[in-house]
Amino acid sequence: MSGLDDGGRRHLAVFRHAPTKKGAARGQGSHLSAEGVFLARRVGADLGQFARVYASPAPRAVETALAMGFAVDAVVEFSCGYVSGEFEHHDQWGWEEPYVRFAELLRSGGKLSELAAADARLWAGLLAEVPAGGRVLLVSHGGSIEPVLVACFPGAAYAGWGEPFSHGDGAVLTFEAGRFTEVDFKRARRFA
């Protein structure tokens, strides 16, 4: 298996889980709603094949990967997410330029910065599981993806990155020569 220092390009597709059940249906049967399964199927059909597939241990993430049409090779724990006093639950939806705000938070050197850096290293490490040219899929959660994207692309033009990740949204990251070099956002609303 090739190491990550060989300069070969690899791709990491990171997606937020699909919509879940609400109200009385929540906790009954699957975690995803019928709409969520439908969306995940449509998004997955557009992605091609992956050498490895990872998901957060949360059932909604695993079910999303399965509904997308991919067997999950392993579940992985992520460090990054909401941090009390720095980044509260769903704060990103109230920010005019969320990725610019995440960059400011990461530059402050607080706990969020530490966690985002740890997950950026984890994302790069997942690519070590595939040879040059390989593709990896990761299904995670809103609020845990966005700060890590910023950590992977220091100094990017964040104002043009748009809104936080809605259900089914993703990004495909290119990794080469030991760093992430490109990001291509994949918004699920194209299926609406």
N, C-alpha and C positions, 0 to 999 in steps of 0.2 A: 504494500500500500504506500502510495506517495505521501511524503510529508508536506506540511504547509509551506515550507521554505523553498519549494521547487519552482515557485512563480506561476504554476498552472492555475488557471481560472477555475473557481468553484462558485456555485450560486446557492444562496440561502433564501428560501421563500418563507416569510413570517406572516401569519394570518391571525386575525382575531376570530374567536369562536362565533358560530352562528347564533341567531336569536333563540332564547330559551322559552319554555312555557311560563305563563304568568297566572296569577289568581289560583283558583281551586285546582287547576290541572298541574300546577307546580308540585313536584315530588311524586307524581304519578307516572309510572312507566319511564319512558326516556326523558332526558333533561331538555333536549331540543324540542322546539315547537314544530308543527308540520311546516310552517313557513321557514323555519331554520333549516330543516332537512332539505327542503326544496332549494333554498339559496345555496347551501353547501354543495349540493349536487351540481348546480350550475357553475359555481366558482371552480370546483374541482375538475370539471370536464374541460376547462379552459387552460389547465396548468401543465399537462404532460406528465411524465413519470419522474419519480424521485428514487434515489439510491437508498435514502434513509428517511424515516418519518418519525418525528418526535412530537409529543404533546405534553401540556401541563397535566398533572394528576387529576385535575378537576374533570368530572364526567362530561361537562359540556364541551371541553376541549377535545377529549378523546372521541366523543360522539361526532364532533364536527369533522375530524380527520377521517373517520369511518364513512360518514355521509358524503364527504368529498370523493370517496372511492379509494382510500389508501389505508392499508393496514398500518398500525402504529408499532414501530420497532421498540420504542421505549418511552416511558414518561420521564420527564426531567423537572426538577424543582428549580424555580427561578428565584432570584434574590429580589429583583426590582418590583416595585409596586408602590402603593400609597404609603407615605411616610408622615406620620402625625407631626404637625407643626411646620411641615415643608410642602407637602403635596397631599391634600386631603381627597377623599373619594369623589371622583368625577370633577375635580377642579378644572381639568383641561377643557371641559365643555364651556366654561365661562370665560376663557381667555381668548382675546381677539386674535393673537398669533401664538398658538400653543407651542410650536416648536421653538420659537424665539424665547418664550418663557422657560421652556425646559432647559435651553442652553444657559440662560441666566442662572437657573437653579443649580445646574451642574457646575458652573464656574464658581459658585459660592463655596464649593468644597464640603457640603454637608453630607448627611447620610444618604440622600438620594443619589448624589454624585458617586459615592462609594458603591452603592448597589448597582447602578447603571453600568459602571466600569466592570464590575464582576460579571454581569450578564453579557456584556459585549465580549469579554474573554470567553465565556461559555459558548456564545454563538459561534465564534471563530473556532473553538475547540470541536464543536459538532461537525464542522467541515473536515476535520482530520479523519473522520470515519469514511470518507469517500475519496477516490482518486481524483486527479486533475480532471476537470470537465464535469465532475459529479454535481448533483443537485440534492439539496436537503430541504425538507418541509418541516416547519415548526408551527404548531397551533397553540396560541396563548390567549392573553386577555388584554383588553383595553386598559390603559394606565400602566401596564408593565412593558408594553412594546415601545411606546413613543419615546420615553427617556433613553432607552437603550439605542434606538435609532440615532438619536442625537449624539450619544457617546461614540457610536461607530463612525460618525462623520463629523469630526470636530471642524468647526469653521465653515460649514456648509451654508448655503443661502436658505436658511430655515423659513423665511417669510413666504417663500414660494411652495412650501410643502403642504399647505392647506390645513384641513381640519383633522382632529384626532381620529383614531380608528373607530369606525362604526362596525357593527356586526358584519362579518364576512369580508372586511377590508384587509388588505395585505400590502406587502412590499417585497420585491425581489432584489436582493443585495448581491452584488458581484464582489468576490474576494480574490485578490491576487497579490503576489509578492508580499505576503504577510499583513495585508490590510484590506479593509473594505474600500472599494473604489467607486462604485456606482449604486444608485438606488432608483428603482422604478416602482412607483406606487400603483396599486391595483385596487380601485374602488369598486365595491360590490354594487353600488347604485346603478352601474351600467346594466344590471340585470333587472332593474325595476320596471 
